[in-house]
Amino acid sequence: MAKITYWFFILFPFLGFAQSEKLLHGKVLSEGKSISNVDIVNTNSKKSSTTDSNGNFSILAKTGDELFIISKEYVDRKIVVTQEQLDQTKLLIYLEEKPIALEDVEILKKSSLKIEVKQSDIDAIKLAKQANALKVQNVYDGTIENGIDFVRMAKGLRNLFKNKDREKREKSLPPIPFKDYLDLNFDTAFYTQKLKLKPEEIELFIAYCEVDSRAKSLAEQRDLLEMADFLFEKNEAFKKLER
């Protein structure tokens, strides 16, 4: 009897811990519509789930677990599970759509309105038209047609093409989201071989990096070396997280 009591007190904390974990049912929505293919990752247990066509998901969780809700088209969220949420029949999670498309449209409008025309450009066009106009045959008034204005015309044409080339070079590229920049420049081998991450940890690591305020500005700078240094730095902190 004493041995049974001894093992009961030894195993009781572990039994209580196991019983506290529960299958959490939820649904992901945006503006009243269900969202499919959204990843829900439990950073503590490293278990994950994906929403079905109706936005529903189920995942094992307990009080205090951190859930990352990750989607390419919507703003990522992090939820710390409470006992009240575990007791709910279905946990509702609302996401906001990323405003990427709207920003791109605004940038295109601004760039299309950026037109710079100088007086020298207008003069060059006028003189070019005059040079191609029909001349009166056998008439000479003692002057050279257009005179020194040919020099002005040449300068104007040269400036016209120079301004066009400069405008093409200076046309800024539209901002690129952090995740899209990583997809374009870093393959799976970089994460698994260089950062020593497991394939199932890659999406979670990217989401962890994205919450850093520097992520957006580095993506806009498009500097591969700076971005690589940033990823190595975040990887050291990521591996120290308790999961």
DANORRA-V831446 format. One record per residue. N is the residue number from 0. RES is the residue in three letters. PHI is phi in whole degrees, 0 to 359 (none if undefined). OMEGA is omega in whole degrees, 0 to 359 (none if undefined). D_LAST is the distance of its C-alpha to the last C-alpha in Angstrom with 2 decimals. Layout:
# DANORRA-V831446
n=<N/N>
res=<RES/RES>
phi=<PHI/PHI>
omega=<OMEGA/OMEGA>
d_last=<D_LAST/D_LAST>
This chain:
# DANORRA-V831446
n=<0/1/2/3/4/5/6/7/8/9/10/11/12/13/14/15/16/17/18/19/20/21/22/23/24/25/26/27/28/29/30/31/32/33/34/35/36/37/38/39/40/41/42/43/44/45/46/47/48/49/50/51/52/53/54/55/56/57/58/59/60/61/62/63/64/65/66/67/68/69/70/71/72/73/74/75/76/77/78/79/80/81/82/83/84/85/86/87/88/89/90/91/92/93/94/95/96/97/98/99/100/101/102/103/104/105/106/107/108/109/110/111/112/113/114/115/116/117/118/119/120/121/122/123/124/125/126/127/128/129/130/131/132/133/134/135/136/137/138/139/140/141/142/143/144/145/146/147/148/149/150/151/152/153/154/155/156/157/158/159/160/161/162/163/164/165/166/167/168/169/170/171/172/173/174/175/176/177/178/179/180/181/182/183/184/185/186/187/188/189/190/191/192/193/194/195/196/197/198/199/200/201/202/203/204/205/206/207/208/209/210/211/212/213/214/215/216/217/218/219/220/221/222/223/224/225/226/227/228/229/230/231/232/233/234/235/236/237/238/239/240/241/242>
res=<MET/ALA/LYS/ILE/THR/TYR/TRP/PHE/PHE/ILE/LEU/PHE/PRO/PHE/LEU/GLY/PHE/ALA/GLN/SER/GLU/LYS/LEU/LEU/HIS/GLY/LYS/VAL/LEU/SER/GLU/GLY/LYS/SER/ILE/SER/ASN/VAL/ASP/ILE/VAL/ASN/THR/ASN/SER/LYS/LYS/SER/SER/THR/THR/ASP/SER/ASN/GLY/ASN/PHE/SER/ILE/LEU/ALA/LYS/THR/GLY/ASP/GLU/LEU/PHE/ILE/ILE/SER/LYS/GLU/TYR/VAL/ASP/ARG/LYS/ILE/VAL/VAL/THR/GLN/GLU/GLN/LEU/ASP/GLN/THR/LYS/LEU/LEU/ILE/TYR/LEU/GLU/GLU/LYS/PRO/ILE/ALA/LEU/GLU/ASP/VAL/GLU/ILE/LEU/LYS/LYS/SER/SER/LEU/LYS/ILE/GLU/VAL/LYS/GLN/SER/ASP/ILE/ASP/ALA/ILE/LYS/LEU/ALA/LYS/GLN/ALA/ASN/ALA/LEU/LYS/VAL/GLN/ASN/VAL/TYR/ASP/GLY/THR/ILE/GLU/ASN/GLY/ILE/ASP/PHE/VAL/ARG/MET/ALA/LYS/GLY/LEU/ARG/ASN/LEU/PHE/LYS/ASN/LYS/ASP/ARG/GLU/LYS/ARG/GLU/LYS/SER/LEU/PRO/PRO/ILE/PRO/PHE/LYS/ASP/TYR/LEU/ASP/LEU/ASN/PHE/ASP/THR/ALA/PHE/TYR/THR/GLN/LYS/LEU/LYS/LEU/LYS/PRO/GLU/GLU/ILE/GLU/LEU/PHE/ILE/ALA/TYR/CYS/GLU/VAL/ASP/SER/ARG/ALA/LYS/SER/LEU/ALA/GLU/GLN/ARG/ASP/LEU/LEU/GLU/MET/ALA/ASP/PHE/LEU/PHE/GLU/LYS/ASN/GLU/ALA/PHE/LYS/LYS/LEU/GLU/ARG>
phi=<none/295/293/297/298/299/291/297/289/288/273/304/299/290/295/296/295/295/288/286/282/220/283/270/258/209/214/255/228/211/53/82/252/287/243/262/59/261/270/244/242/270/290/279/264/63/269/220/210/230/292/274/297/259/81/272/208/219/207/286/203/220/302/96/292/259/251/261/253/239/207/287/263/232/291/294/228/234/233/264/292/250/296/297/291/296/280/288/294/211/275/263/240/252/243/253/286/289/273/292/300/295/295/297/297/297/294/296/297/296/291/290/270/275/237/238/239/259/299/297/293/295/299/296/293/299/294/296/293/296/295/269/289/292/259/281/291/59/239/225/255/85/242/272/301/70/50/290/297/299/296/297/296/298/296/296/296/298/294/299/290/295/296/295/296/295/295/294/292/275/297/286/284/295/299/245/299/305/297/296/296/295/298/284/241/230/270/298/299/298/289/279/266/278/267/60/265/281/306/285/266/298/299/294/296/297/296/296/290/294/285/286/297/282/300/296/293/294/294/290/287/57/254/297/294/297/293/297/300/297/294/296/296/292/295/298/288/297/289/271/292/276/234>
omega=<179/180/179/179/180/181/178/180/178/186/185/179/181/177/179/180/181/183/182/178/187/177/183/178/181/180/181/184/172/182/176/181/178/181/178/176/174/182/174/185/174/185/180/181/183/175/183/178/180/182/178/184/178/179/183/176/175/181/177/181/176/181/179/178/177/178/173/177/191/177/181/186/184/180/181/179/174/182/173/187/176/179/179/178/178/182/181/176/178/179/179/181/183/179/177/181/179/183/185/184/180/179/180/181/180/181/179/179/181/183/181/181/183/181/181/180/179/179/180/178/179/179/182/180/179/181/178/178/179/181/181/181/180/180/176/184/172/177/180/183/177/180/175/185/179/176/183/179/176/177/179/180/180/178/181/179/179/179/180/180/179/179/179/179/180/180/178/182/185/180/185/177/179/179/181/178/183/182/181/179/178/180/182/190/182/180/183/181/179/182/185/184/182/182/178/177/174/182/182/180/188/181/179/179/179/178/178/180/187/180/176/183/181/187/183/182/179/178/180/179/178/178/185/182/178/180/179/177/179/181/177/179/180/180/178/179/181/182/179/181/176/182/none>
d_last=<38.17/36.64/34.33/33.13/32.47/30.57/28.20/27.81/26.50/24.18/22.63/22.84/19.50/17.67/19.91/19.27/15.46/16.11/18.73/16.73/14.80/17.25/18.22/18.25/21.19/21.76/24.00/23.74/26.97/28.73/32.19/32.67/31.96/29.29/27.03/26.23/23.83/21.07/17.48/14.98/11.33/8.65/5.60/3.80/6.18/7.08/10.44/13.05/16.61/19.67/22.48/25.84/29.25/29.38/26.02/24.57/21.14/19.34/15.67/14.14/12.45/12.88/13.78/11.39/9.01/9.15/11.30/12.58/16.20/17.53/21.23/23.77/26.51/24.78/22.91/19.11/17.64/14.52/14.71/13.19/14.28/17.11/19.14/22.01/20.29/19.34/23.02/24.35/26.04/24.68/22.39/24.13/22.33/24.72/24.38/26.84/28.50/28.29/31.76/32.04/35.26/37.04/36.39/37.78/40.89/41.56/41.35/43.77/46.20/46.27/46.81/49.58/51.46/51.35/54.92/56.99/60.72/63.08/66.88/67.35/65.50/67.84/70.89/69.81/69.57/72.98/74.65/73.24/74.76/78.08/78.22/77.91/80.55/84.03/86.61/90.30/92.33/95.05/94.40/93.82/93.76/93.54/89.86/86.79/84.57/81.51/82.48/79.78/77.37/76.37/74.51/72.76/71.96/70.43/68.28/67.20/66.22/64.33/62.40/61.72/60.01/58.31/56.80/55.54/53.85/52.29/51.04/49.32/47.65/46.58/45.27/41.63/39.01/37.11/33.58/30.87/27.45/24.51/23.10/26.64/27.32/24.37/25.55/29.03/28.32/25.19/24.97/22.28/23.53/22.71/18.96/18.88/21.57/21.51/17.87/16.73/14.28/14.09/16.26/13.77/11.59/14.80/15.21/11.82/12.66/16.13/15.16/13.15/16.38/18.68/17.91/19.32/23.03/24.17/23.04/26.02/28.62/27.64/28.02/31.40/32.54/31.97/31.60/29.73/29.55/28.15/25.53/24.54/24.25/22.05/19.64/19.56/18.93/16.02/14.54/14.56/12.67/10.13/9.42/9.05/6.20/3.79/0.00>
